[in-house]
Amino acid sequence: MFKMLKTREVLLLFCFVGATDALYKQWIPDTNYENTTNWDKGTVPCGNDIVQFSAQGKVSVFVETTHAVQEMRLPVDGEFILNSGAGFYVLSGKDPSCGTGATAQFKDPESLRWFNPALWRGAVTLNDLQLGNFLFSVHEESVPCQHDDVVFEALSSFRVDTSSSQPSIPVKSVSVLGKTFDSRSEFSQYLNSRSGRLQFHGSSAVTVGYAGCGDPTGCDCGNSVNHQVICSTVTCTSFSCKQPLRPVGHCCDVCGAILTIRFAEGFNLQNYRERIRHLFLIKPQYKSIQLGMSKVSKPQRLMGLIPFGTSPEIQVVILDGETGKVSETLGEDIVNDISSHGSELGITGVEFQTSSGSSGNQSGGSAGMVTGIVFAVLIVIAIIIIVVSLIRKGLVKMPSMPSMPSLRRSQKTSDVDNIGGPLDHGFDNPMFNNPDMLSNIPGLYDTERNAISMTQTGVQFVNPVYDENETDITV
């Protein structure tokens, strides 16, 4: 299928202006005929060559100019998008500048995935995209976020696999062939067109119409749900630094420095990004630095162990290669700047980590510890109130306490211990210990005077010599 691209559509790209807080993410690969990397020989076919596309492949190819070919073998499902004046022709003879001729195979773009961070580049403005002023980001934020404008080059076509675990991929807008789509229904119609089906394929549908970031302090990217999909496309390299760091939203350990900035009302992420650029990144010693700055949700842990939610913070990732020494120097400069001007910028504190193992808190760094202690006290009080309430309602019973030994028993035991051990009762008298047996012995009891007295304390023998009526004893 051949399709002519109108000049008016190309001009629309240069009128594409987004909100000041939005970032622009541009897709890097293309399926352009003039791109040498799209051919197996590394060169664009010439007049003596046979041009071959995979018969079962699906591809949308942009053609910018005219080309001579010897023969062309097209796929079953595909299209050419021809720029104004572009096309193909067959030479009547041989092209002396083309050599003997060969078969040129167009590479299959089927494996190019939306969630591959290496296939995107980001910038604050469209002008920065054109000038090459690209932003460095962690892996999750290298892929278009839900508030971003997605740009595919105007004079270009592509094929991208959008498969993921989510049913849709939310973005603010998409620009294809110079036309910007920010209406969900309009872009849905384009996706169902022949070009749309050849350019976008996969299980997840790209959805436009989401609002830009209206928060001056920045917005969460929203790609954490696709973290595993993103990291499956990333190959990590090993480093020799002492203590590699893992930034939030990144797939690999890195050498360098990480600053975690706490902010208050009045902080502006874009203004602070520009401040860092103009104060530090323009210096020659920081030419090799990669610096990424974004708003992240950092997990909070009570006493460093118990998770109790997340807090929004600004993460600044600074990288400079394997050593990380230059990154640490820049990190220290930024911390010093915060110490001097943090209150003016809306910054309340900063934590500083380096791959050399050093770390520190500046400008209100103890606030986190105070907050943790306050939360701990409140949680303990809440638990006590809940337990008391449940006990009063009878839903929870207090466990029974073990009985304590009586004082008399303790004293008796103490007396025995003082004697030197348990008393010796001698041998056992079976008749004495069993009163029931005594009643069966005839003559044991005297009717006039009891020989044996039964009392509550036991069995006692009565002394017949002793007269209880006598009060005096004569010797």
C-alpha positions as CSV (number, residue, x, y, z in Angstrom):
1,M,0.0,0.0,0.0
2,F,1.3,3.5,-0.9
3,K,0.3,6.5,1.1
4,M,1.3,10.1,0.3
5,L,2.1,12.4,3.3
6,K,0.6,15.9,3.0
7,T,2.8,18.9,3.8
8,R,0.2,20.3,6.1
9,E,0.5,17.3,8.4
10,V,4.3,17.8,8.6
11,L,3.9,21.5,9.6
12,L,1.5,20.5,12.5
13,L,4.4,19.1,14.4
14,F,6.0,22.5,14.8
15,C,2.8,23.9,16.3
16,F,2.8,21.2,18.9
17,V,3.2,23.0,22.2
18,G,2.5,21.4,25.6
19,A,2.1,22.5,29.1
20,T,5.1,23.9,31.0
21,D,5.0,21.0,33.5
22,A,4.8,18.2,30.9
23,L,7.8,16.2,29.7
24,Y,8.2,15.0,26.1
25,K,9.2,11.4,25.4
26,Q,10.4,10.7,21.8
27,W,10.5,7.2,20.3
28,I,14.0,6.6,18.8
29,P,13.8,3.7,16.3
30,D,12.0,4.0,13.0
31,T,11.1,2.0,9.9
32,N,12.4,4.6,7.4
33,Y,13.7,3.4,4.1
34,E,16.7,5.8,4.2
35,N,17.9,4.6,7.6
36,T,20.9,2.4,7.0
37,T,20.5,0.6,10.3
38,N,17.2,-0.9,9.0
39,W,19.1,-2.9,6.3
40,D,21.1,-6.1,6.9
41,K,24.0,-4.8,4.8
42,G,24.2,-1.5,6.6
43,T,23.5,0.5,3.4
44,V,20.5,1.7,1.6
45,P,19.8,-0.5,-1.5
46,C,20.8,1.0,-4.9
47,G,19.7,0.4,-8.5
48,N,21.3,-3.0,-9.0
49,D,20.0,-4.5,-5.7
50,I,17.0,-6.6,-5.0
51,V,14.9,-5.2,-2.2
52,Q,13.3,-7.8,0.0
53,F,10.9,-7.6,2.9
54,S,9.9,-10.5,5.1
55,A,6.9,-12.1,3.4
56,Q,5.0,-12.6,6.7
57,G,6.2,-9.4,8.3
58,K,4.0,-6.4,9.1
59,V,5.7,-3.1,8.6
60,S,4.9,0.6,7.8
61,V,7.9,2.1,5.9
62,F,8.4,5.8,5.4
63,V,10.1,6.8,2.1
64,E,11.5,10.3,2.0
65,T,13.0,10.5,-1.6
66,T,13.1,8.5,-4.8
67,H,15.0,5.3,-5.2
68,A,16.1,3.0,-8.0
69,V,15.8,-0.7,-7.5
70,Q,16.3,-3.8,-9.6
71,E,13.5,-5.8,-8.0
72,M,11.3,-5.4,-4.9
73,R,9.7,-8.3,-2.9
74,L,6.9,-6.9,-0.7
75,P,5.3,-8.4,2.4
76,V,1.8,-9.7,2.5
77,D,0.7,-7.0,5.0
78,G,2.6,-3.7,4.8
79,E,2.6,-0.1,3.5
80,F,4.9,2.6,2.1
81,I,4.3,6.2,3.4
82,L,5.7,8.4,0.6
83,N,6.9,11.9,1.3
84,S,6.1,14.5,-1.3
85,G,8.0,13.6,-4.5
86,A,9.2,10.2,-3.1
87,G,8.9,6.9,-5.0
88,F,10.6,4.0,-6.8
89,Y,11.7,3.3,-10.3
90,V,13.5,0.5,-12.2
91,L,16.7,1.3,-14.3
92,S,16.7,0.1,-17.8
93,G,20.4,-0.8,-17.5
94,K,23.0,-1.3,-14.7
95,D,24.0,1.4,-12.3
96,P,27.8,1.7,-12.6
97,S,28.0,3.2,-9.1
98,C,26.0,0.4,-7.5
99,G,28.4,-2.5,-8.0
100,T,27.3,-6.0,-9.1
101,G,24.1,-5.9,-7.1
102,A,22.9,-8.0,-4.1
103,T,19.8,-8.8,-2.1
104,A,19.1,-6.2,0.6
105,Q,16.9,-7.5,3.5
106,F,14.9,-5.0,5.5
107,K,15.2,-5.9,9.2
108,D,12.2,-7.1,11.1
109,P,11.1,-4.4,13.7
110,E,8.7,-6.8,15.5
111,S,10.9,-7.0,18.7
112,L,10.9,-3.2,19.4
113,R,9.0,-2.8,22.7
114,W,7.3,0.3,24.2
115,F,8.6,-0.5,27.7
116,N,12.3,-0.7,26.7
117,P,13.9,2.4,28.3
118,A,16.7,2.4,25.8
119,L,14.3,3.2,22.9
120,W,13.1,6.6,24.4
121,R,14.6,10.0,25.0
122,G,13.1,12.7,27.1
123,A,13.2,16.5,27.2
124,V,11.5,19.4,28.9
125,T,10.4,21.1,25.7
126,L,10.1,20.3,22.0
127,N,12.9,22.7,21.3
128,D,15.2,20.7,23.7
129,L,14.3,17.5,21.7
130,Q,15.4,19.1,18.5
131,L,18.6,20.6,20.0
132,G,19.5,17.3,21.7
133,N,19.1,18.6,25.3
134,F,17.9,15.3,26.6
135,L,17.1,14.4,30.2
136,F,18.6,11.5,32.1
137,S,15.9,9.5,34.0
138,V,15.7,6.3,36.0
139,H,14.4,3.3,33.9
140,E,10.7,3.7,34.9
141,E,10.7,7.3,34.0
142,S,12.6,6.9,30.7
143,V,9.4,5.2,29.4
144,P,6.5,7.7,28.8
145,C,4.7,8.5,32.1
146,Q,1.0,9.1,32.4
147,H,1.4,12.9,32.2
148,D,3.8,13.0,29.3
149,D,3.5,13.9,25.6
150,V,4.7,11.1,23.3
151,V,6.4,12.2,20.1
152,F,7.1,10.1,17.0
153,E,9.2,12.0,14.5
154,A,7.1,13.7,11.8
155,L,9.0,12.4,8.7
156,S,9.1,8.9,10.0
157,S,7.2,5.7,10.6
158,F,7.7,2.9,13.1
159,R,6.4,-0.3,14.6
160,V,6.2,-0.7,18.4
161,D,5.0,-3.6,20.6
162,T,2.9,-2.2,23.5
163,S,2.4,-5.5,25.4
164,S,2.3,-5.4,29.2
165,S,0.4,-6.7,32.2
166,Q,-1.9,-3.7,32.1
167,P,-4.9,-3.3,29.7
168,S,-4.0,0.3,28.7
169,I,-1.0,2.7,28.6
170,P,-2.1,6.2,29.7
171,V,-0.4,9.3,28.3
172,K,-1.3,12.9,27.8
173,S,-1.0,13.0,24.0
174,V,0.6,11.2,21.0
175,S,2.1,12.8,17.9
176,V,2.3,10.6,14.8
177,L,3.4,11.8,11.3
178,G,3.1,15.4,12.5
179,K,-0.4,15.1,13.8
180,T,-1.1,15.4,17.6
181,F,-3.8,13.2,19.2
182,D,-5.1,14.3,22.6
183,S,-8.7,13.1,22.1
184,R,-9.3,9.6,23.1
185,S,-12.0,8.9,20.5
186,E,-9.9,10.4,17.7
187,F,-6.8,8.5,18.5
188,S,-8.8,5.3,18.9
189,Q,-10.0,5.8,15.3
190,Y,-6.4,6.2,14.2
191,L,-5.3,3.0,16.0
192,N,-8.0,1.1,14.1
193,S,-6.8,2.5,10.7
194,R,-4.4,0.5,8.5
195,S,-1.4,2.6,9.5
196,G,-2.4,2.5,13.2
197,R,-2.6,-1.3,13.2
198,L,0.9,-1.6,11.5
199,Q,2.5,1.0,13.8
200,F,1.0,-0.1,17.1
201,H,0.6,-3.7,18.1
202,G,0.4,-5.7,21.3
203,S,-1.9,-6.5,24.2
204,S,-2.0,-3.0,25.7
205,A,-3.8,-0.1,24.1
206,V,-2.1,3.4,24.2
207,T,-4.7,5.8,25.6
208,V,-4.5,9.6,25.3
209,G,-6.4,12.4,27.0
210,Y,-4.8,12.2,30.5
211,A,-4.2,15.6,32.2
212,G,-0.7,17.0,32.4
213,C,1.0,17.4,35.7
214,G,-0.6,20.4,37.4
215,D,1.5,20.1,40.6
216,P,4.5,22.4,40.7
217,T,6.3,20.0,43.0
218,G,6.0,17.3,40.3
219,C,3.9,14.2,39.8
220,D,4.4,10.5,40.2
221,C,5.2,8.8,36.9
222,G,2.8,5.9,37.3
223,N,5.1,3.3,35.7
224,S,5.8,1.4,39.0
225,V,3.0,-1.1,37.9
226,N,5.1,-2.0,34.9
227,H,8.4,-2.2,36.8
228,Q,9.0,-5.9,36.0
229,V,8.1,-5.5,32.3
230,I,10.5,-2.5,32.0
231,C,13.4,-4.3,33.9
232,S,13.0,-7.4,31.7
233,T,14.3,-5.3,28.8
234,V,17.3,-4.0,30.7
235,T,20.8,-5.6,30.9
236,C,22.7,-4.4,34.0
237,T,26.4,-4.0,34.1
238,S,28.7,-4.6,37.1
239,F,30.6,-1.9,38.9
240,S,33.6,-1.8,41.2
241,C,32.4,0.9,43.6
242,K,32.3,0.1,47.3
243,Q,28.6,0.3,47.9
244,P,26.4,0.4,44.7
245,L,23.1,2.3,45.0
246,R,19.7,1.4,43.7
247,P,17.6,4.5,43.0
248,V,13.8,4.3,43.3
249,G,12.4,3.3,39.8
250,H,15.7,2.0,38.5
251,C,16.5,-1.6,37.5
252,C,20.2,-1.7,38.2
253,D,22.7,-0.8,40.9
254,V,24.7,2.3,40.1
255,C,27.8,4.1,41.3
256,G,27.4,7.7,42.1
257,A,25.2,9.7,44.6
258,I,21.6,9.9,45.5
259,L,20.0,13.0,47.2
260,T,16.5,12.6,48.7
261,I,15.0,16.0,49.1
262,R,12.1,16.8,51.4
263,F,10.0,19.8,50.4
264,A,7.2,22.1,51.5
265,E,4.8,24.5,49.9
266,G,6.5,26.8,47.5
267,F,8.9,24.2,46.0
268,N,8.9,24.1,42.2
269,L,10.5,21.0,40.6
270,Q,11.1,22.6,37.1
271,N,12.6,25.7,38.6
272,Y,14.9,23.7,40.8
273,R,15.9,21.5,37.8
274,E,16.9,24.6,35.9
275,R,18.8,26.0,39.0
276,I,20.9,22.8,39.1
277,R,21.6,23.0,35.4
278,H,22.7,26.6,35.4
279,L,24.6,26.5,38.7
280,F,26.5,23.2,38.4
281,L,26.0,21.2,35.2
282,I,27.4,23.9,32.9
283,K,30.8,23.7,34.8
284,P,33.5,21.8,32.8
285,Q,34.3,19.4,35.7
286,Y,30.7,18.2,35.6
287,K,30.5,17.6,31.8
288,S,30.4,13.8,32.2
289,I,27.6,13.9,34.8
290,Q,24.2,12.3,34.2
291,L,21.6,13.8,36.6
292,G,18.0,12.7,36.9
293,M,15.5,14.5,39.1
294,S,11.9,13.4,39.7
295,K,9.2,13.1,42.3
296,V,8.9,9.6,43.9
297,S,6.9,7.9,46.6
298,K,9.4,6.6,49.1
299,P,8.2,3.9,51.5
300,Q,8.3,4.9,55.2
301,R,9.2,2.5,58.0
302,L,8.5,3.0,61.7
303,M,11.8,2.6,63.6
304,G,13.3,1.5,60.3
305,L,11.4,-1.8,60.3
306,I,7.6,-1.4,60.2
307,P,6.1,0.0,57.0
308,F,3.4,2.6,57.5
309,G,2.9,4.3,54.1
310,T,4.8,6.4,51.6
311,S,5.8,10.0,51.5
312,P,6.4,12.2,48.4
313,E,10.1,13.2,48.0
314,I,12.4,14.5,45.3
315,Q,15.0,12.0,44.2
316,V,18.2,13.3,42.5
317,V,20.3,10.6,40.9
318,I,23.9,11.6,40.0
319,L,26.0,9.3,37.8
320,D,29.4,9.7,36.2
321,G,30.6,6.2,35.3
322,E,32.3,3.5,37.4
323,T,34.0,5.4,40.1
324,G,31.3,7.9,41.2
325,K,33.9,10.3,42.6
326,V,32.7,13.3,40.5
327,S,29.1,12.5,41.4
328,E,29.9,12.7,45.1
329,T,31.6,16.1,44.6
330,L,28.6,17.4,42.8
331,G,26.3,16.0,45.4
332,E,28.2,17.8,48.1
333,D,27.9,21.0,46.2
334,I,24.2,20.6,45.9
335,V,23.9,19.8,49.7
336,N,25.9,23.0,50.5
337,D,23.6,25.0,48.3
338,I,20.5,23.6,50.0
339,S,22.1,24.4,53.4
340,S,22.4,28.1,52.3
341,H,19.3,28.6,50.2
342,G,17.0,25.6,51.1
343,S,14.4,27.7,53.0
344,E,14.1,30.1,50.0
345,L,13.5,27.2,47.6
346,G,10.9,25.4,49.7
347,I,13.3,22.6,50.7
348,T,13.1,21.4,54.3
349,G,15.8,18.7,54.4
350,V,18.0,16.4,52.3
351,E,19.6,13.0,52.8
352,F,22.8,12.3,50.9
353,Q,24.0,8.8,49.9
354,T,27.1,7.9,48.0
355,S,28.5,4.7,46.5
356,S,31.7,5.1,48.6
357,G,29.6,4.4,51.7
358,S,29.3,7.9,53.2
359,S,25.9,9.4,53.9
360,G,24.4,12.3,55.9
361,N,21.5,14.5,56.8
362,Q,21.4,18.2,56.2
363,S,18.9,21.1,56.7
364,G,16.5,19.5,59.1
365,G,17.6,15.9,58.7
366,S,16.5,15.1,62.2
367,A,12.9,15.8,61.3
368,G,12.4,12.3,60.0
369,M,13.5,10.8,63.4
370,V,11.2,13.1,65.3
371,T,8.3,12.2,63.1
372,G,9.1,8.5,63.6
373,I,9.1,8.8,67.3
374,V,5.8,10.8,67.3
375,F,4.2,8.1,65.1
376,A,5.5,5.4,67.4
377,V,4.0,7.0,70.5
378,L,0.7,7.5,68.8
379,I,0.5,3.9,67.6
380,V,1.3,2.6,71.1
381,I,-1.4,4.8,72.6
382,A,-3.9,3.7,70.0
383,I,-3.2,0.0,70.7
384,I,-3.7,0.6,74.5
385,I,-7.0,2.3,73.9
386,I,-8.3,-0.4,71.6
387,V,-7.3,-3.2,74.0
388,V,-8.9,-1.5,77.0
389,S,-12.1,-0.9,74.9
390,L,-12.3,-4.6,73.9
391,I,-11.8,-5.8,77.5
392,R,-14.6,-3.5,78.7
393,K,-17.0,-4.9,76.0
394,G,-16.1,-8.4,77.0
395,L,-14.6,-9.3,73.6
396,V,-11.2,-9.8,75.1
397,K,-10.6,-11.5,78.5
398,M,-7.5,-10.9,80.6
399,P,-5.5,-14.1,81.1
400,S,-5.8,-15.6,84.7
401,M,-2.8,-15.0,86.9
402,P,-1.1,-17.9,88.6
403,S,-1.9,-18.3,92.3
404,M,0.7,-17.1,94.7
405,P,1.9,-19.3,97.6
406,S,0.3,-18.3,101.0
407,L,2.3,-16.6,103.7
408,R,1.7,-19.5,106.2
409,R,2.9,-22.1,103.7
410,S,5.9,-20.0,103.0
411,Q,6.7,-19.6,106.7
412,K,6.2,-23.3,107.3
413,T,8.5,-24.2,104.4
414,S,11.0,-21.7,105.8
415,D,10.8,-23.3,109.3
416,V,11.5,-26.7,107.8
417,D,14.4,-25.3,105.9
418,N,15.8,-23.8,109.1
419,I,15.7,-27.2,110.8
420,G,17.8,-28.5,108.1
421,G,15.4,-30.4,106.0
422,P,12.1,-32.3,106.1
423,L,11.0,-33.9,109.4
424,D,11.6,-37.5,109.9
425,H,8.3,-39.3,110.8
426,G,9.9,-42.7,111.4
427,F,8.1,-45.8,110.2
428,D,4.5,-45.8,109.2
429,N,1.9,-47.4,111.4
430,P,-0.8,-48.8,109.1
431,M,-3.4,-49.0,111.9
432,F,-2.8,-45.5,113.0
433,N,-2.9,-44.0,109.6
434,N,-6.2,-45.8,108.8
435,P,-8.9,-45.0,111.4
436,D,-11.5,-47.3,109.8
437,M,-9.4,-50.3,110.6
438,L,-9.3,-49.4,114.3
439,S,-13.1,-49.9,114.8
440,N,-12.9,-53.5,113.8
441,I,-10.6,-54.4,116.7
442,P,-12.6,-55.7,119.8
443,G,-11.8,-54.1,123.2
444,L,-10.2,-51.2,121.6
445,Y,-12.7,-48.8,123.2
446,D,-13.6,-48.6,126.8
447,T,-17.3,-47.6,127.4
448,E,-16.5,-45.9,130.6
449,R,-13.3,-44.1,129.6
450,N,-12.3,-43.7,125.9
451,A,-8.9,-45.1,125.2
452,I,-8.8,-43.4,121.9
453,S,-10.1,-39.9,121.1
454,M,-11.2,-38.9,117.6
455,T,-10.7,-35.2,116.9
456,Q,-10.6,-33.0,113.8
457,T,-6.8,-33.0,114.0
458,G,-6.5,-36.7,114.0
459,V,-6.6,-39.8,116.3
460,Q,-5.2,-39.4,119.8
461,F,-4.5,-42.0,122.6
462,V,-5.7,-41.1,126.1
463,N,-3.4,-41.6,129.0
464,P,-5.4,-43.5,131.6
465,V,-3.1,-42.2,134.4
466,Y,-3.9,-38.7,133.6
467,D,-7.2,-37.5,135.2
468,E,-8.5,-34.5,133.5
469,N,-10.6,-33.6,136.5
470,E,-7.6,-33.3,138.7
471,T,-6.1,-29.9,139.0
472,D,-3.2,-30.6,141.3
473,I,-0.5,-33.2,141.0
474,T,1.0,-34.6,144.2
475,V,4.5,-35.9,143.9
